[in-house]
Amino acid sequence: MASSIEPILAQIPFDDVLRKVGEVAKSEGIAAYAVGGVVRDALLGRETTDIDFVCIGQRSGIRLAEALRRKVGGDVVHVYENFGTAALRIPHSSAPGSLGSLVLEFVGARKESYSRDSRKPVVESGSLSDDQHRRDFTVNSMAVDLHPDRYGSLLDPFGGIADLSNGVLRTPLDPIATFEDDPLRIIRAARFACQLGFIIDPITFTGMKDRADRISIVSPERIAVELEKIMLCSKPSSGFKYLYECGVLHHFFPDLVALQGAQIQDGVGHKDNFFHTLQVVDNLVESVADRPAEETLWLRWAALLHDIGKPKSKRFAEGVGWSFHGHEEKGARMIPKLFTTLRLPSDDRMKTVQQLVRLHHRPVSLVDDTVTDSAIRRLLFDAGDLIEDLMLLVRADITSKNTKKVRRYLRAFDSVEAKFKEVEEKDHLRNFQPPVDGAEIMSELNLAPSKAVGEIKNAIREAILDGLVANDHDAAFAYMMQIKDDILASLPETAFRATP
């Protein structure tokens, strides 16, 4: 006999939605069940926005979505006749953020079969039991009856509630068959374990390892979605460790795997940069715990990729040891291709990660008490609005187990940030714009738009960054008039040709 979780459902923000779905389903003669994330998260006391329903019968999911729209309003945003599924967007006060609406997913109960070379299943209508058998993990296979007379009755054929209690992620069926059919579930296993703080059942993990090479049939776009969810977890390292240990990371992110290993030569070794990197990510996430996770996503990616150039820049010199000279610039140059390969956005978000990777070693060189204001100005200029995030990354990069050393580094970076504040208050270099712009240079010096204008502009900028000229219009203009003749005389004729 099914147990009831009605008292638990009564405590979640969307209980009224589940009850309304049940009432409308009864009036339409459709058997409807809440499944997957909404059940799992209700039992765990977690917030959820993943509200899925299984309906019994041909086109039952589409019919229920349309009937519910007539009762409560909203918009049917997607209908897939071939799969018998529909999505309904309805207004709700408990919707996440400022969206003001929830998306409800309705699907007819089905059974699936797979071919060897595709993760797209052949779908047939089925029973609730068939639908539960096709799901990825026991904790996602539970269903709750929504019929008003049985509301809250839990149907748990695979012991999902026990696995929730034990913090274990396990496949409902044979794991090798589960991951053979849909290898994306390998990455989803790591993601759910990371999100929920669960361990992966050893037999399930063996299946992940056994079928890791099947990930080749999964599109990079689908992998990117799962990676983003891991990156948004409170401890991303746990997800990446599972991906590494089962061998699937090697197939789609070899540049990250290449960081692994603590090589020793002539008795001199270097740290394992893969596990160092994962610790940096966790340190970074902990430091921004008071900010919405989505707001810090690209800073998290910068932490994951900050040392990505080390394998290609690693050198050993006798009597000196290991060095990774220039790894930050090499890593920055790798970012565009990595983002393309991983199907991450090739826009300003990519440029943000690239700049943080490029600059992440610069603050270390500013720790010395003899550092000049010019070096401070140049980093403030190069980092712009990224300076606070850059310093968060730099602090997260301290992974020593020696607490005295950690405290010494942190105090040193406190000193660097104090220098930033002092120079910024004096020179106002945040989001620096030349006090004398190109239009004024052309007007005063009777120049066409050309490389010559850029040379004058660069000379003014360099003088300001070097502290030779104050960052204000009059000083910059006077400097331009002082150096213009020498600069223009040194330029080839082609520098004065108008640019298109």
SULQUIUR-V517705 format. One record per helix or strand. SS is the DSSP state (~ for helix, > for strand). FROM is the first residue (numbers start at 1). TO is the last residue. If there is no record, write none. Layout:
BEGIN
ss: {SS:SS}
from: {FROM:FROM}
to: {TO:TO}
END
This chain:
BEGIN
ss: {>:~:~:>:~:>:~:>:>:>:>:>:~:~:>:>:~:>:~:~:>:~:~:~:~:~:~:>:>:~:~:~:>:>:~:~:~:~:~:~:~:~:~}
from: {3:6:15:32:37:51:60:75:85:101:110:122:128:138:143:153:160:168:175:184:199:202:212:220:236:249:254:264:268:273:293:310:315:321:327:348:362:373:403:438:451:473:493}
to: {4:9:28:35:44:55:72:80:91:108:113:125:133:140:145:155:166:169:181:196:200:210:217:231:245:252:257:265:269:287:305:313:317:323:341:359:366:396:427:445:465:490:496}
END
